[in-house]
Amino acid sequence: MIIMPEQYQLEEDSRLIEKIVNHEVAVKIFDWIKSEHLDEIYNTVYDSSFLRLNDTVAPALMQQLRRACELFGLEEVPPVYVLRDFDDTISIGGISTPFLIIADRYLEMLERERPELLLGVLAAQVGAIQAGHHRGLILSWLLSSVASQLPIPGFILGALDGLINDWKRCRLFTCDRAMYLAVRDYPLALRGILAGTVPTDILDNMALGTKKDAYQAQVRTFMENGALDGLINMANSFLSDTSWLPPRCHALEEFANSQRRVSNGC
């Protein structure tokens, strides 16, 4: 059975991404992209400049990517490009035709992990594509990189930029849920969240998702300290457009528990 966005997409993510792509400024930007044929140019640049993975050079990744697409009902398997010195671990590029971008060091790390973790990481991205994240991400890139070239005054772009920042702080919760639904393994999904951020040898000793998991105790302390949490989240909202790890791990635990209750008929 295909996993649908309504099964994993955070309500706030759904609300904001719909508001973003239907924003009058976003509509003008997408019309400009189409009129200038930037979609074809953007994809051609990647296809001609970076290594595109295939079954010969990355058979395990391609196998798990096809599996993720089947699980989430994505009919066309997106291209995957590997980049050296990529600032992120894995992300989505493209405009109307999304593709994946993965850092070479992150790919090397994933290839040493269990196949299920690779499936989960890719499922998070495929689920995000099905939830429309690629459209929000390309708008974010345009506003941060080529805003001066857009046929729209800068002061008008500011309102859309604020919406996108709010969305980016919640979108990863959707990705985490998609990962969990793909692997149905809470400790493994936790590892997927932390992989690429925490060194592998430390991850191996963290006993994630078990009674010996010291990090989860730290997360609960963080979440239970309401005053500190509020101050940190306020600072986070001003200084960052990404989600902090403790709230993501806490939210994943709650989501996993809710899925278990559904499975048990509770």
Salt bridges, closest charged atoms under 4 A:
GLU12 OE2 - ARG15 NH2 2.76
ASP13 OD2 - HIS133 NE2 2.75
ASP47 OD1 - ARG52 NH1 3.68
ASP55 OD1 - ARG66 NH2 3.02
GLU70 OE1 - ARG67 NH1 3.72
ASP104 OD2 - ARG84 NH1 3.28
GLU113 OE1 - ARG191 NE 2.91
GLU116 OE1 - ARG114 NE 3.45
ASP166 OD1 - ARG169 NH2 2.51
ASP176 OD1 - ARG248 NH2 2.74
ASP185 OD2 - ARG114 NH2 3.88
ASP204 OD1 - ARG191 NH2 2.64
ASP241 OD2 - LYS168 NZ 2.96
GLU253 OE2 - ARG220 NH2 2.58
GLU254 OE2 - HIS250 NE2 3.27
